């Protein structure tokens, strides 16, 4: 949904996605936040629309998208808006036969990032199991175009697991991005229910390979909580991520995007999020970003800088 569809020109304000007044009572106090407004929010939206691009902010209905757009930041969603996987948590459209890849998308993303003035460009992707290389060469082209148009910008990619194809993964890693990100999403016991096709073990394999490859400055992963996992399982996941050399970990509250997706089992308190952060730090994970509204690409530039300072 375009942010402009949330704009009421009569009162010049952004409206909530669900104006139902009863909705507010469904969430604990720490999940209520003000709406963000301002010209930059609409300027960002206009630039995204101008270049006819997709963002994970909108396709996945991220709760932070108004805040990020108001700061002139966005996370680009590459390879279209249709994913070949139907994960239980994600609101991105599913299709076994997605639309053809747009060959000019890399240039459009690079020009959009330049016009937005981004100093840290974050690219994520839909899973494209229908393509021979799972979309890896297209992601590589996006990185190359960004560097042509934005010579001073750093780059972060959040990729699929490429179905475990390490040759495809290597095509992306050879670009030497500042941050390579691949999300583990949830604990081991819930992975079969939460993720479609992806596995816990394969994610660790992808992250381990990226770390050993050494061309990315930082390796990053993230998980959602509130899906019914036990606290001890989150601790175990943090141990596993640390064991293969993950540099940055994000932890955020899962929110059900629509009635067809997995239901929220628990609303995790800010105190528990802090406990996860402290535990991660105690086992050697210097860069753990944990909180109710944390998402994998939320404040990505800040996290990158934090990792540099802690390195």
C-alpha atoms as a printed R data frame, in Angstrom:
    type eleno elety resid chain resno       x       y       z
1   ATOM     1    CA   UNK     A     1   0.000   0.000   0.000
2   ATOM     2    CA   UNK     A     2   1.352   3.411  -0.936
3   ATOM     3    CA   UNK     A     3   1.735   5.793   1.954
4   ATOM     4    CA   UNK     A     4  -0.249   8.294  -0.066
5   ATOM     5    CA   UNK     A     5  -3.282   6.062   0.414
6   ATOM     6    CA   UNK     A     6  -2.949   6.731   4.133
7   ATOM     7    CA   UNK     A     7  -3.010  10.491   3.628
8   ATOM     8    CA   UNK     A     8  -6.170  12.513   4.157
9   ATOM     9    CA   UNK     A     9  -5.759  15.765   2.164
10  ATOM    10    CA   UNK     A    10  -8.633  17.436   4.022
11  ATOM    11    CA   UNK     A    11  -6.801  17.370   7.335
12  ATOM    12    CA   UNK     A    12  -3.253  16.911   5.950
13  ATOM    13    CA   UNK     A    13  -2.517  14.024   8.248
14  ATOM    14    CA   UNK     A    14  -1.430  10.417   7.918
15  ATOM    15    CA   UNK     A    15  -4.125   8.005   8.980
16  ATOM    16    CA   UNK     A    16  -3.438   4.674  10.715
17  ATOM    17    CA   UNK     A    17  -3.713   1.530   8.570
18  ATOM    18    CA   UNK     A    18  -6.633   0.346  10.694
19  ATOM    19    CA   UNK     A    19  -8.726   3.271  11.965
20  ATOM    20    CA   UNK     A    20 -10.827   0.933  14.105
21  ATOM    21    CA   UNK     A    21 -10.704   2.513  17.563
22  ATOM    22    CA   UNK     A    22 -11.082  -0.908  19.151
23  ATOM    23    CA   UNK     A    23  -7.758  -2.025  17.675
24  ATOM    24    CA   UNK     A    24  -5.768   0.010  20.177
25  ATOM    25    CA   UNK     A    25  -6.886  -2.190  23.038
26  ATOM    26    CA   UNK     A    26  -5.469  -5.310  21.427
27  ATOM    27    CA   UNK     A    27  -1.873  -4.326  22.085
28  ATOM    28    CA   UNK     A    28   0.090  -3.635  25.267
29  ATOM    29    CA   UNK     A    29   1.111  -0.073  26.012
30  ATOM    30    CA   UNK     A    30   4.665  -0.479  24.716
31  ATOM    31    CA   UNK     A    31   3.332  -1.273  21.231
32  ATOM    32    CA   UNK     A    32   1.478   2.023  20.893
33  ATOM    33    CA   UNK     A    33   3.405   4.711  19.073
34  ATOM    34    CA   UNK     A    34   2.624   8.119  17.553
35  ATOM    35    CA   UNK     A    35   2.089   8.602  13.831
36  ATOM    36    CA   UNK     A    36   4.959  10.294  12.053
37  ATOM    37    CA   UNK     A    37   4.271  13.223   9.787
38  ATOM    38    CA   UNK     A    38   6.149  15.852   7.830
39  ATOM    39    CA   UNK     A    39   7.106  16.756   4.287
40  ATOM    40    CA   UNK     A    40  10.019  14.301   4.182
41  ATOM    41    CA   UNK     A    41   7.627  11.385   4.617
42  ATOM    42    CA   UNK     A    42   5.799  12.308   1.423
43  ATOM    43    CA   UNK     A    43   8.985  13.315  -0.396
44  ATOM    44    CA   UNK     A    44  10.357   9.828   0.236
45  ATOM    45    CA   UNK     A    45   7.157   8.254  -1.005
46  ATOM    46    CA   UNK     A    46   7.239  10.426  -4.117
47  ATOM    47    CA   UNK     A    47  10.782   9.340  -4.968
48  ATOM    48    CA   UNK     A    48   9.909   5.658  -4.518
49  ATOM    49    CA   UNK     A    49   6.860   6.127  -6.754
50  ATOM    50    CA   UNK     A    50   8.844   8.103  -9.334
51  ATOM    51    CA   UNK     A    51  11.199   5.184  -9.913
52  ATOM    52    CA   UNK     A    52   8.391   2.606  -9.607
53  ATOM    53    CA   UNK     A    53  10.163   0.639  -6.894
54  ATOM    54    CA   UNK     A    54   9.048  -1.793  -4.228
55  ATOM    55    CA   UNK     A    55  10.043  -1.466  -0.597
56  ATOM    56    CA   UNK     A    56   9.832  -4.122   2.084
57  ATOM    57    CA   UNK     A    57   8.547  -1.300   4.280
58  ATOM    58    CA   UNK     A    58   5.233  -1.323   2.446
59  ATOM    59    CA   UNK     A    59   5.000  -4.827   0.978
60  ATOM    60    CA   UNK     A    60   5.541  -6.387   4.421
61  ATOM    61    CA   UNK     A    61   3.550  -3.674   6.219
62  ATOM    62    CA   UNK     A    62   6.417  -2.817   8.533
63  ATOM    63    CA   UNK     A    63   5.214  -0.878  11.610
64  ATOM    64    CA   UNK     A    64   8.197   1.462  11.292
65  ATOM    65    CA   UNK     A    65   7.612   2.582   7.717
66  ATOM    66    CA   UNK     A    66   6.155   6.006   8.540
67  ATOM    67    CA   UNK     A    67   9.074   6.754  10.849
68  ATOM    68    CA   UNK     A    68  11.669   5.598   8.318
69  ATOM    69    CA   UNK     A    69  10.060   7.462   5.423
70  ATOM    70    CA   UNK     A    70   9.961  10.598   7.554
71  ATOM    71    CA   UNK     A    71  13.751  10.247   7.909
72  ATOM    72    CA   UNK     A    72  14.152   9.800   4.127
73  ATOM    73    CA   UNK     A    73  15.143   6.146   4.439
74  ATOM    74    CA   UNK     A    74  13.645   3.022   2.914
75  ATOM    75    CA   UNK     A    75  14.614  -0.604   2.373
76  ATOM    76    CA   UNK     A    76  14.402  -1.534  -1.288
77  ATOM    77    CA   UNK     A    77  12.741  -4.832  -2.200
78  ATOM    78    CA   UNK     A    78  14.412  -6.284  -5.286
79  ATOM    79    CA   UNK     A    79  13.264  -8.829  -7.884
80  ATOM    80    CA   UNK     A    80   9.633  -7.796  -7.784
81  ATOM    81    CA   UNK     A    81   6.899  -7.859  -5.161
82  ATOM    82    CA   UNK     A    82   5.938 -11.531  -5.521
83  ATOM    83    CA   UNK     A    83   7.775 -14.195  -3.535
84  ATOM    84    CA   UNK     A    84   8.002 -17.874  -4.474
85  ATOM    85    CA   UNK     A    85   7.725 -18.846  -0.805
86  ATOM    86    CA   UNK     A    86   4.682 -18.536   1.418
87  ATOM    87    CA   UNK     A    87   6.151 -18.121   4.904
88  ATOM    88    CA   UNK     A    88   3.772 -18.126   7.837
89  ATOM    89    CA   UNK     A    89   4.834 -14.711   9.112
90  ATOM    90    CA   UNK     A    90   5.274 -12.637   5.964
91  ATOM    91    CA   UNK     A    91   2.702 -10.506   4.152
92  ATOM    92    CA   UNK     A    92   4.562 -10.244   0.840
93  ATOM    93    CA   UNK     A    93   2.512 -11.661  -2.037
94  ATOM    94    CA   UNK     A    94   3.119 -15.318  -2.853
95  ATOM    95    CA   UNK     A    95   3.299 -16.620  -6.420
96  ATOM    96    CA   UNK     A    96   4.659 -19.810  -7.948
97  ATOM    97    CA   UNK     A    97   5.104 -17.893 -11.205
98  ATOM    98    CA   UNK     A    98   6.158 -14.330 -10.339
99  ATOM    99    CA   UNK     A    99   6.554 -11.592 -12.918
100 ATOM   100    CA   UNK     A   100   9.719 -11.427 -15.008
101 ATOM   101    CA   UNK     A   101  12.711  -9.643 -13.520
102 ATOM   102    CA   UNK     A   102  12.930  -6.002 -14.602
103 ATOM   103    CA   UNK     A   103  16.382  -5.531 -16.100
104 ATOM   104    CA   UNK     A   104  16.443  -1.794 -15.394
105 ATOM   105    CA   UNK     A   105  15.597  -2.198 -11.706
106 ATOM   106    CA   UNK     A   106  19.267  -1.955 -10.564
107 ATOM   107    CA   UNK     A   107  19.649   1.469 -12.183
108 ATOM   108    CA   UNK     A   108  16.297   2.697 -10.812
109 ATOM   109    CA   UNK     A   109  17.217   1.621  -7.285
110 ATOM   110    CA   UNK     A   110  20.614   3.324  -7.546
111 ATOM   111    CA   UNK     A   111  19.090   6.577  -8.808
112 ATOM   112    CA   UNK     A   112  16.426   6.515  -6.106
113 ATOM   113    CA   UNK     A   113  19.053   5.977  -3.389
114 ATOM   114    CA   UNK     A   114  21.043   8.868  -4.820
115 ATOM   115    CA   UNK     A   115  18.064  11.224  -4.863
116 ATOM   116    CA   UNK     A   116  17.175  10.240  -1.300
117 ATOM   117    CA   UNK     A   117  20.742  11.033  -0.274
118 ATOM   118    CA   UNK     A   118  21.238   7.684   1.453
119 ATOM   119    CA   UNK     A   119  24.649   7.099   2.980
120 ATOM   120    CA   UNK     A   120  23.769   3.470   3.765
121 ATOM   121    CA   UNK     A   121  21.655   1.633   1.192
122 ATOM   122    CA   UNK     A   122  19.753  -1.481   2.287
123 ATOM   123    CA   UNK     A   123  18.605  -4.002  -0.322
124 ATOM   124    CA   UNK     A   124  16.424  -6.979   0.448
125 ATOM   125    CA   UNK     A   125  14.834  -9.448  -1.938
126 ATOM   126    CA   UNK     A   126  11.937 -11.789  -2.440
127 ATOM   127    CA   UNK     A   127  12.878 -15.457  -2.773
128 ATOM   128    CA   UNK     A   128  13.093 -16.319  -6.463
129 ATOM   129    CA   UNK     A   129  13.308 -20.098  -6.525
130 ATOM   130    CA   UNK     A   130  12.080 -19.931 -10.136
131 ATOM   131    CA   UNK     A   131  15.358 -18.431 -11.377
132 ATOM   132    CA   UNK     A   132  18.462 -20.535 -12.161
133 ATOM   133    CA   UNK     A   133  20.669 -18.509  -9.805
134 ATOM   134    CA   UNK     A   134  17.820 -17.603  -7.413
135 ATOM   135    CA   UNK     A   135  18.310 -13.925  -8.355
136 ATOM   136    CA   UNK     A   136  21.903 -13.613  -7.161
137 ATOM   137    CA   UNK     A   137  23.275 -12.004 -10.338
138 ATOM   138    CA   UNK     A   138  20.508  -9.391 -10.243
139 ATOM   139    CA   UNK     A   139  21.397  -8.462  -6.649
140 ATOM   140    CA   UNK     A   140  25.050  -8.174  -7.705
141 ATOM   141    CA   UNK     A   141  24.041  -5.759 -10.486
142 ATOM   142    CA   UNK     A   142  22.093  -3.627  -8.009
143 ATOM   143    CA   UNK     A   143  25.152  -3.338  -5.773
144 ATOM   144    CA   UNK     A   144  27.306  -2.378  -8.763
145 ATOM   145    CA   UNK     A   145  24.857   0.301  -9.895
146 ATOM   146    CA   UNK     A   146  24.591   1.755  -6.395
147 ATOM   147    CA   UNK     A   147  28.358   2.119  -6.268
148 ATOM   148    CA   UNK     A   148  28.410   3.831  -9.648
149 ATOM   149    CA   UNK     A   149  25.800   6.390  -8.625
150 ATOM   150    CA   UNK     A   150  26.627   6.698  -4.899
151 ATOM   151    CA   UNK     A   151  30.380   6.368  -4.521
152 ATOM   152    CA   UNK     A   152  30.395   7.227  -0.814
153 ATOM   153    CA   UNK     A   153  27.429   5.070   0.236
154 ATOM   154    CA   UNK     A   154  27.830   1.810   2.119
155 ATOM   155    CA   UNK     A   155  25.693  -1.176   1.123
156 ATOM   156    CA   UNK     A   156  23.767  -3.784   3.105
157 ATOM   157    CA   UNK     A   157  22.031  -6.772   1.521
158 ATOM   158    CA   UNK     A   158  19.427  -9.008   3.130
159 ATOM   159    CA   UNK     A   159  19.231 -12.102   0.966
160 ATOM   160    CA   UNK     A   160  17.281 -15.327   0.727
161 ATOM   161    CA   UNK     A   161  19.110 -18.596   1.374
162 ATOM   162    CA   UNK     A   162  19.393 -19.234  -2.393
163 ATOM   163    CA   UNK     A   163  18.073 -22.742  -1.611
164 ATOM   164    CA   UNK     A   164  21.486 -23.505  -0.150
165 ATOM   165    CA   UNK     A   165  23.287 -22.833  -3.451
166 ATOM   166    CA   UNK     A   166  26.664 -21.545  -2.264
167 ATOM   167    CA   UNK     A   167  27.745 -20.665  -5.798
168 ATOM   168    CA   UNK     A   168  24.791 -18.288  -6.067
169 ATOM   169    CA   UNK     A   169  25.567 -16.880  -2.630
170 ATOM   170    CA   UNK     A   170  29.163 -16.310  -3.700
171 ATOM   171    CA   UNK     A   171  28.022 -14.101  -6.582
172 ATOM   172    CA   UNK     A   172  26.641 -11.674  -3.988
173 ATOM   173    CA   UNK     A   173  29.490 -12.059  -1.515
174 ATOM   174    CA   UNK     A   174  32.042 -11.242  -4.220
175 ATOM   175    CA   UNK     A   175  30.636  -7.710  -4.295
176 ATOM   176    CA   UNK     A   176  32.182  -7.121  -0.875
177 ATOM   177    CA   UNK     A   177  29.261  -5.359   0.782
178 ATOM   178    CA   UNK     A   178  29.669  -3.676   4.142
179 ATOM   179    CA   UNK     A   179  26.876  -5.757   5.727
180 ATOM   180    CA   UNK     A   180  25.657  -9.184   4.610
181 ATOM   181    CA   UNK     A   181  22.360 -10.101   6.260
182 ATOM   182    CA   UNK     A   182  20.365 -13.311   6.242
183 ATOM   183    CA   UNK     A   183  17.666 -13.782   8.865
184 ATOM   184    CA   UNK     A   184  17.269 -16.916  10.937
185 ATOM   185    CA   UNK     A   185  13.744 -15.600  11.737
186 ATOM   186    CA   UNK     A   186  12.859 -17.901  14.651
187 ATOM   187    CA   UNK     A   187  14.100 -20.668  16.934
188 ATOM   188    CA   UNK     A   188  14.832 -24.173  15.639
189 ATOM   189    CA   UNK     A   189  11.663 -25.843  16.939
190 ATOM   190    CA   UNK     A   190   9.355 -23.320  15.227
191 ATOM   191    CA   UNK     A   191  11.211 -23.052  11.918
192 ATOM   192    CA   UNK     A   192   9.146 -25.690  10.030
193 ATOM   193    CA   UNK     A   193   5.950 -23.855  10.974
194 ATOM   194    CA   UNK     A   194   7.174 -20.307  10.473
195 ATOM   195    CA   UNK     A   195   9.294 -20.591   7.321
196 ATOM   196    CA   UNK     A   196   8.425 -22.082   3.958
197 ATOM   197    CA   UNK     A   197  11.276 -24.245   2.590
198 ATOM   198    CA   UNK     A   198  14.041 -22.492   4.533
199 ATOM   199    CA   UNK     A   199  15.635 -24.415   7.388
200 ATOM   200    CA   UNK     A   200  17.391 -23.421  10.588
201 ATOM   201    CA   UNK     A   201  20.493 -25.415   9.707
202 ATOM   202    CA   UNK     A   202  20.711 -23.967   6.193
203 ATOM   203    CA   UNK     A   203  20.552 -20.435   7.546
204 ATOM   204    CA   UNK     A   204  23.478 -21.156   9.854
205 ATOM   205    CA   UNK     A   205  25.328 -22.625   6.870
206 ATOM   206    CA   UNK     A   206  24.725 -19.473   4.788
207 ATOM   207    CA   UNK     A   207  25.849 -17.169   7.609
208 ATOM   208    CA   UNK     A   208  28.890 -19.335   8.360
209 ATOM   209    CA   UNK     A   209  29.951 -19.312   4.712
210 ATOM   210    CA   UNK     A   210  29.558 -15.541   4.526
211 ATOM   211    CA   UNK     A   211  31.671 -15.086   7.636
212 ATOM   212    CA   UNK     A   212  34.418 -17.421   6.437
213 ATOM   213    CA   UNK     A   213  34.402 -15.755   3.017
214 ATOM   214    CA   UNK     A   214  35.494 -12.541   4.706
215 ATOM   215    CA   UNK     A   215  34.555 -10.103   1.961
216 ATOM   216    CA   UNK     A   216  31.640  -8.598   3.909
217 ATOM   217    CA   UNK     A   217  32.686  -6.315   6.734
218 ATOM   218    CA   UNK     A   218  29.877  -7.570   8.976
219 ATOM   219    CA   UNK     A   219  27.562 -10.580   8.980
220 ATOM   220    CA   UNK     A   220  24.094  -9.945  10.397
221 ATOM   221    CA   UNK     A   221  20.992 -11.961  11.267
222 ATOM   222    CA   UNK     A   222  17.666 -11.411  12.985
223 ATOM   223    CA   UNK     A   223  14.789 -13.198  14.621
224 ATOM   224    CA   UNK     A   224  11.219 -12.530  15.704
225 ATOM   225    CA   UNK     A   225   9.832 -13.380  19.126
226 ATOM   226    CA   UNK     A   226   6.255 -13.804  20.277
227 ATOM   227    CA   UNK     A   227   5.563 -16.868  18.151
228 ATOM   228    CA   UNK     A   228   5.460 -19.234  21.106
229 ATOM   229    CA   UNK     A   229   9.184 -19.797  21.579
230 ATOM   230    CA   UNK     A   230  10.666 -20.395  25.029
231 ATOM   231    CA   UNK     A   231  13.207 -18.021  26.479
232 ATOM   232    CA   UNK     A   232  15.790 -20.792  26.612
233 ATOM   233    CA   UNK     A   233  15.313 -21.362  22.877
234 ATOM   234    CA   UNK     A   234  16.115 -17.723  22.147
235 ATOM   235    CA   UNK     A   235  19.271 -18.076  24.228
236 ATOM   236    CA   UNK     A   236  20.186 -21.191  22.232
237 ATOM   237    CA   UNK     A   237  19.651 -19.360  18.948
238 ATOM   238    CA   UNK     A   238  21.914 -16.548  20.101
239 ATOM   239    CA   UNK     A   239  24.547 -19.143  20.990
240 ATOM   240    CA   UNK     A   240  24.259 -20.700  17.546
241 ATOM   241    CA   UNK     A   241  24.578 -17.331  15.819
242 ATOM   242    CA   UNK     A   242  27.606 -16.465  17.910
243 ATOM   243    CA   UNK     A   243  29.240 -19.840  17.249
244 ATOM   244    CA   UNK     A   244  29.418 -19.198  13.512
245 ATOM   245    CA   UNK     A   245  30.700 -15.639  13.882
246 ATOM   246    CA   UNK     A   246  27.606 -13.465  13.409
247 ATOM   247    CA   UNK     A   247  28.512  -9.830  14.120
248 ATOM   248    CA   UNK     A   248  25.078  -8.185  14.438
249 ATOM   249    CA   UNK     A   249  21.800  -9.653  15.704
250 ATOM   250    CA   UNK     A   250  18.363  -8.006  15.710
251 ATOM   251    CA   UNK     A   251  15.423  -9.213  17.815
252 ATOM   252    CA   UNK     A   252  11.895  -7.823  17.449
253 ATOM   253    CA   UNK     A   253   8.257  -8.529  18.244
254 ATOM   254    CA   UNK     A   254   6.322 -10.553  15.680
255 ATOM   255    CA   UNK     A   255   3.056  -8.878  14.658
256 ATOM   256    CA   UNK     A   256   0.461 -10.756  12.635
257 ATOM   257    CA   UNK     A   257   0.183  -8.939   9.266
258 ATOM   258    CA   UNK     A   258  -3.197 -10.383   8.289
259 ATOM   259    CA   UNK     A   259  -5.712 -12.968   9.472
260 ATOM   260    CA   UNK     A   260  -4.274 -15.713   7.251
261 ATOM   261    CA   UNK     A   261  -0.854 -15.593   8.874
262 ATOM   262    CA   UNK     A   262   0.416 -17.046  12.140
263 ATOM   263    CA   UNK     A   263  -1.136 -15.583  15.248
264 ATOM   264    CA   UNK     A   264   0.863 -13.783  17.893
265 ATOM   265    CA   UNK     A   265   1.308 -16.087  20.893
266 ATOM   266    CA   UNK     A   266   2.944 -13.594  23.261
267 ATOM   267    CA   UNK     A   267   3.679  -9.897  23.487
268 ATOM   268    CA   UNK     A   268   7.231  -9.785  24.770
269 ATOM   269    CA   UNK     A   269   7.937  -7.126  27.387
270 ATOM   270    CA   UNK     A   270  10.684  -4.511  26.995
271 ATOM   271    CA   UNK     A   271  12.345  -6.076  30.054
272 ATOM   272    CA   UNK     A   272  12.621  -9.441  28.306
273 ATOM   273    CA   UNK     A   273  13.995  -7.797  25.173
274 ATOM   274    CA   UNK     A   274  16.652  -6.208  27.372
275 ATOM   275    CA   UNK     A   275  17.372  -9.599  28.914
276 ATOM   276    CA   UNK     A   276  18.002 -11.044  25.445
277 ATOM   277    CA   UNK     A   277  20.383  -8.194  24.670
278 ATOM   278    CA   UNK     A   278  22.288  -8.613  27.921
279 ATOM   279    CA   UNK     A   279  22.552 -12.374  27.405
280 ATOM   280    CA   UNK     A   280  23.828 -11.914  23.854
281 ATOM   281    CA   UNK     A   281  26.464  -9.497  25.066
282 ATOM   282    CA   UNK     A   282  27.476 -11.904  27.835
283 ATOM   283    CA   UNK     A   283  28.316 -14.676  25.347
284 ATOM   284    CA   UNK     A   284  30.299 -12.378  23.067
285 ATOM   285    CA   UNK     A   285  27.712 -10.862  20.710
286 ATOM   286    CA   UNK     A   286  28.752  -7.229  20.926
287 ATOM   287    CA   UNK     A   287  26.035  -5.900  18.651
288 ATOM   288    CA   UNK     A   288  22.572  -7.061  19.742
289 ATOM   289    CA   UNK     A   289  19.699  -4.715  18.906
290 ATOM   290    CA   UNK     A   290  16.617  -5.925  20.762
291 ATOM   291    CA   UNK     A   291  13.215  -4.283  21.225
292 ATOM   292    CA   UNK     A   292   9.514  -4.497  20.332
293 ATOM   293    CA   UNK     A   293   9.774  -2.450  17.125
294 ATOM   294    CA   UNK     A   294  13.181  -3.685  16.029
295 ATOM   295    CA   UNK     A   295  13.255  -5.105  12.508
296 ATOM   296    CA   UNK     A   296  16.168  -6.433  10.511
297 ATOM   297    CA   UNK     A   297  16.694  -3.247   8.506
298 ATOM   298    CA   UNK     A   298  15.406  -0.775  11.112
299 ATOM   299    CA   UNK     A   299  18.078   1.848  11.871
300 ATOM   300    CA   UNK     A   300  20.464  -0.229   9.736
301 ATOM   301    CA   UNK     A   301  22.945   2.606   9.314
302 ATOM   302    CA   UNK     A   302  23.053   3.144  13.082
303 ATOM   303    CA   UNK     A   303  23.665  -0.572  13.651
304 ATOM   304    CA   UNK     A   304  26.473  -0.585  11.111
305 ATOM   305    CA   UNK     A   305  28.135   2.352  12.874
306 ATOM   306    CA   UNK     A   306  27.638   0.652  16.246
307 ATOM   307    CA   UNK     A   307  29.353  -2.467  14.932
308 ATOM   308    CA   UNK     A   308  32.266  -0.407  13.671
309 ATOM   309    CA   UNK     A   309  32.687   1.221  17.086
310 ATOM   310    CA   UNK     A   310  32.463  -2.126  18.862
311 ATOM   311    CA   UNK     A   311  34.787  -3.928  16.475
